């Protein structure tokens, strides 16, 4: 059996790489196949092939404007898709039109599969934002012709219903919840804190830069971390899931802090398994990046989320941790936000650790449903 995977892979975003690793492992488990029979359409085929021992082809072929790129990509990769037995489109937040290309790009793979009579599923994705008529049309097309469709949170399910998806949509959590790590750190009280930071409105990264919003954000992070250090004498470790962009942001935050001596930065491009191992050593994870929170949950590490995107808040709400979601735009208005939530955990530290373990178990159950959907989806 030959299986293809389509998603936002090969971009040095190790949250997405964690998704890819999990899907590959699930496919191996469900279908008993070797990685050489898995094909990944990637932004960096050479890196992806070497890292996962899979076949890999370019995700898209840039060819002038968007229409020409769409046509060339369809022509080139349809020849690959037709030789596959099954295609997995997902996971990640790819059911959106924020960057304009996503919906047509991933929709083109649904067309390739359908027109070549290859069954496909839309798997464990996040949906939104969806604001354009063209974007909504492509997402409806993908959903209509898929063997089944699953998303990572109830809000994504609701959005798909809102734009006209009429079929059943399964909520299975993020595929990365199927990853596991042996937790190496159980402490009597919380001391070690991991932190991830996204380049929120940084002009070198964000679709539309805004220096004021970026400065407010890093100032808010710095002040809140200083207050946390002053009140709880914690050690802070910054690390990146998107490298080097996230590491650069943490340097900006550290430079604004009064207590940089209590911090360190892991200035490395960390693969998913290494991130899992690192998060298992923290007592608490304060994360802006969604997959830093997800991988911390895999490691049974209590989490606090800084919600830069609706997907972060959606995940925390789904996990029953809505009280631990902080809106990023108001972070600079008070320096007490991290310290207050951290104190809630510290007062009942055993309860906080038990809650993290229960959250982990809940998402592991959803992973089993995802594996069943993969199995059913491969049937013509």
C-alpha positions in Angstrom: 0.0 0.0 0.0 1.2 3.5 -0.9 0.0 6.5 1.1 0.5 10.2 0.5 0.5 13.0 3.2 -0.2 16.6 2.3 0.3 19.5 4.7 2.5 22.5 5.7 5.7 20.4 6.2 9.3 21.2 5.5 9.2 24.8 6.8 11.3 24.4 10.0 8.1 24.7 12.0 8.6 21.9 14.5 5.0 22.1 15.6 4.0 21.0 12.1 6.8 18.5 12.1 5.4 17.0 15.2 2.1 16.6 13.4 3.9 14.9 10.5 5.9 12.6 12.7 2.6 11.5 14.5 0.8 10.9 11.2 3.6 8.8 9.9 3.7 6.7 13.0 -0.1 6.3 13.0 0.0 5.1 9.3 2.7 2.6 10.2 0.6 1.3 13.1 -2.7 1.2 11.3 -1.5 -0.2 7.9 1.6 -2.0 8.9 3.6 -0.3 6.2 7.2 0.8 5.9 8.1 4.5 5.6 9.4 3.9 2.0 5.8 3.5 1.0 4.8 6.9 2.4 5.0 10.0 0.2 5.1 13.5 1.8 4.4 16.6 -0.3 6.7 19.1 1.4 8.1 22.6 1.2 11.6 21.0 1.6 11.5 17.5 0.0 15.1 16.7 0.6 15.0 17.5 4.3 11.7 15.6 4.7 12.9 12.5 2.9 16.1 12.4 4.9 14.4 13.1 8.3 11.6 10.6 8.0 12.9 8.0 5.4 10.0 8.7 3.2 9.5 9.6 -0.5 9.0 13.3 -0.9 7.9 15.8 -3.6 7.5 19.6 -3.7 4.2 20.7 -2.2 3.8 23.3 -5.0 5.5 24.5 -8.1 5.8 28.3 -8.1 5.1 29.6 -11.6 4.4 33.3 -11.8 0.9 34.1 -10.5 -1.4 32.1 -8.3 -3.4 30.6 -11.2 -0.3 29.4 -13.1 1.1 28.0 -9.8 -2.1 26.1 -9.2 -2.1 24.6 -12.7 1.5 23.6 -12.7 1.2 22.0 -9.2 -1.9 20.1 -10.3 -0.2 18.9 -13.5 3.1 17.8 -11.8 1.7 16.2 -8.7 -1.3 14.6 -10.1 1.1 12.2 -11.8 2.3 11.2 -8.3 -1.1 11.1 -6.6 -2.5 8.7 -9.3 0.0 6.0 -8.2 -1.1 6.2 -4.5 -3.7 4.1 -2.8 -4.7 6.7 -0.2 -4.1 10.3 0.6 -4.1 12.1 4.0 -4.7 15.9 3.8 -3.7 17.3 7.1 -3.2 18.0 9.9 -2.4 21.6 11.0 -4.4 24.8 10.5 -4.6 24.4 6.8 -8.4 25.0 6.3 -8.0 28.7 6.0 -7.5 31.6 3.6 -5.5 34.0 5.7 -2.5 33.6 3.4 -4.7 33.2 0.3 -2.8 30.2 -1.1 -3.8 27.6 1.5 -7.4 26.8 0.5 -6.6 26.5 -3.3 -3.4 24.7 -2.7 -4.7 21.9 -0.4 -8.0 21.9 -2.4 -6.0 21.0 -5.5 -4.8 17.8 -3.8 -8.5 16.9 -3.1 -9.1 17.4 -6.8 -6.1 15.3 -7.8 -7.2 12.4 -5.6 -10.9 12.6 -6.7 -10.0 12.8 -10.4 -7.7 9.8 -10.1 -10.1 7.8 -8.0 -7.8 7.8 -5.0 -9.6 7.9 -1.6 -8.6 10.7 0.7 -9.4 12.1 4.1 -9.1 15.5 5.6 -7.4 14.7 8.9 -7.1 16.5 12.3 -7.1 20.0 10.8 -7.8 23.4 12.3 -10.2 25.6 10.4 -10.2 29.4 10.0 -10.1 32.1 9.3 -12.3 31.7 6.2 -13.3 35.0 4.7 -13.2 34.7 0.9 -15.7 33.1 -1.4 -13.0 31.2 -3.2 -11.5 29.9 0.1 -14.9 28.6 1.3 -15.6 26.9 -2.0 -12.3 25.0 -1.9 -12.9 23.9 1.7 -16.5 22.7 0.9 -15.1 20.8 -2.1 -12.5 19.1 0.0 -15.1 18.1 2.6 -17.7 17.0 0.1 -15.5 14.4 -1.7 -13.4 13.1 1.3 -14.0 9.7 2.7 -14.3 11.4 6.1 -13.3 14.7 7.6 -11.9 15.4 11.1 -10.8 18.5 12.9 -8.9 19.2 16.0 -11.4 21.3 18.0 -15.2 21.9 18.2 -14.8 25.5 17.0 -13.3 24.2 13.7 -16.3 21.8 13.3 -18.7 24.7 13.9 -17.0 26.9 11.3 -17.1 24.2 8.7 -20.9 23.9 9.3 -21.2 27.6 9.1 -19.7 27.8 5.6 -21.9 25.0 4.3 -20.2 21.7 5.0 -23.2 19.4 5.5 -21.7 16.1 6.3 -20.5 14.7 9.7 -17.3 16.3 11.0 -15.4 14.4 13.6 -13.5 16.1 16.4 -10.3 14.2 17.2 -7.9 16.7 18.7 -4.5 17.4 17.1 -2.6 14.3 15.6 0.4 15.3 17.7 -1.4 14.1 20.8 -0.5 10.5 19.7 3.1 11.2 20.5 4.4 10.0 23.9 7.3 10.7 26.2 8.4 9.4 29.6 8.0 12.3 32.0 11.4 12.8 33.7 10.5 15.5 36.3 8.0 15.4 39.1 8.7 18.1 41.7 7.4 19.0 45.1 6.8 22.6 44.0 7.0 24.3 40.6 10.4 25.9 39.9 11.3 25.3 36.2 9.3 27.2 33.6 9.5 26.8 29.8 8.4 29.6 27.5 7.8 29.9 23.8 7.1 33.2 22.0 5.7 33.8 18.5 6.8 36.8 16.4 3.5 38.5 16.9 3.2 41.4 14.4 6.9 41.4 13.8 7.3 42.9 10.3 9.9 40.3 9.2 7.4 37.4 9.9 3.7 38.6 10.3 1.5 39.1 7.2 1.2 42.7 8.2 3.7 44.1 10.6 2.8 46.5 13.4 5.7 47.8 15.5 3.5 49.1 18.3 1.7 45.8 18.8 5.0 43.9 18.7 6.6 46.2 21.3 3.6 45.9 23.6 3.7 42.2 23.3 7.4 41.7 24.1 7.2 44.3 26.8 4.2 42.5 28.4 6.0 39.1 28.2 9.1 40.7 29.8 7.2 42.4 32.7 5.1 39.3 33.4 8.1 37.0 33.5 10.0 39.4 35.8 7.1 39.5 38.2 6.9 35.7 38.1 10.6 35.4 38.9 10.3 37.9 41.8 7.3 36.2 43.4 8.2 32.6 42.9 12.0 32.5 42.2 11.6 30.4 39.1 14.1 29.6 36.4 12.9 30.4 32.9 14.0 28.6 29.7 13.1 30.0 26.3 12.9 27.6 23.3 11.6 27.7 19.8 9.2 25.5 17.8 9.7 27.8 14.7 13.4 28.4 14.2 15.1 30.9 14.1 12.1 33.3 14.2 10.9 32.3 17.7 14.4 32.3 19.1 14.9 35.9 17.9 11.7 37.0 19.7 12.9 35.5 23.0 16.1 37.5 22.7 14.1 40.7 22.3 12.0 39.7 25.4 15.1 38.8 27.4 16.7 42.1 26.6 13.8 43.9 28.2 13.8 41.9 31.4 15.1 43.1 34.8 16.1 39.5 35.7 17.8 38.0 32.7 20.1 36.1 35.0 17.1 33.8 35.8 16.7 32.9 32.1 18.4 31.0 29.4 17.6 30.6 25.6 17.9 27.3 23.8 19.1 28.7 20.5 18.6 25.6 18.4 16.3 24.1 15.7 14.8 21.4 17.9 13.1 18.4 16.3 9.8 17.3 17.7 11.2 14.4 19.8 13.7 16.8 21.4 10.9 19.3 22.2 9.0 16.5 23.8 12.0 15.6 26.0 12.6 19.2 26.9 9.0 20.0 27.9 9.0 16.9 30.1 11.7 18.5 32.3 9.7 21.7 33.0 7.3 22.1 35.8 5.1 24.6 33.9 5.0 25.6 30.2 3.9 29.2 29.2 3.3 28.9 25.5 2.2 31.1 22.7 2.9 28.5 20.0 0.0 26.0 19.9 2.3 23.0 19.5 4.4 23.9 22.5 1.2 23.6 24.5 0.3 20.3 22.8 3.7 18.7 23.2 3.7 19.9 26.8 0.3 18.1 27.3 1.9 15.0 25.8 4.5 15.3 28.5 1.9 15.9 31.2 3.3 19.3 31.9 0.8 21.9 33.3 0.3 24.7 30.8 -0.5 28.4 30.6 -1.4 29.7 27.1 -0.8 33.2 25.6 -3.5 33.3 22.9 -2.1 35.0 19.8 -4.5 33.2 17.5 -8.0 31.8 18.0 -6.6 28.2 17.7 -4.7 28.6 21.0 -7.8 29.7 22.9 -9.9 27.0 21.2 -7.4 24.3 22.3 -7.4 25.5 25.9 -11.2 25.6 26.0 -11.4 22.1 24.5 -9.0 20.9 27.2 -11.1 22.5 29.9 -8.3 25.0 30.6 -10.0 28.2 29.5 -9.0 29.9 32.7 -5.4 29.4 31.7 -5.8 31.3 28.4 -4.4 34.9 28.3 -5.2 37.2 25.4 -2.0 38.5 23.9 -3.2 42.0 23.1 -3.7 42.8 26.8 -0.6 41.2 28.2 1.2 44.5 28.6 -1.6 46.0 30.7 -0.6 44.2 33.8 2.5 42.4 35.1 0.6 40.0 37.3 -1.0 37.7 34.8 1.6 34.9 34.8 2.2 35.2 38.5 -1.5 34.9 39.4 -2.1 31.8 37.2 1.2 30.2 38.4 0.2 30.8 42.0 -3.1 29.0 41.4 -1.1 26.0 40.3 1.4 26.3 43.1 -1.2 26.4 45.9 -2.5 23.0 44.8 0.5 21.6 43.0 -0.5 18.0 43.2 -3.9 18.9 41.8 -2.2 20.8 38.9 -0.1 17.8 38.0 -3.0 15.4 38.3 -5.1 17.7 36.0 -2.2 17.7 33.4 -2.3 13.8 33.5 -6.0 13.7 33.1 -5.8 16.1 30.1 -3.2 14.0 28.5 -5.3 10.8 28.9 -8.4 12.6 27.4 -6.5 13.5 24.3 -5.0 10.1 23.9 -8.5 8.6 23.7 -9.3 11.0 20.8 -6.1 9.8 19.0 -7.6 6.3 18.9 -10.6 7.7 17.1 -8.3 9.3 14.6 -6.6 6.0 13.8 -10.0 4.4 13.2 -10.9 7.2 10.7 -7.6 6.6 8.8 -8.4 2.9 8.5 -12.0 3.6 7.3 -10.8 6.4 4.9 -8.5 4.1 2.9 -11.5 2.0 1.8 -12.9 2.8 -1.6 
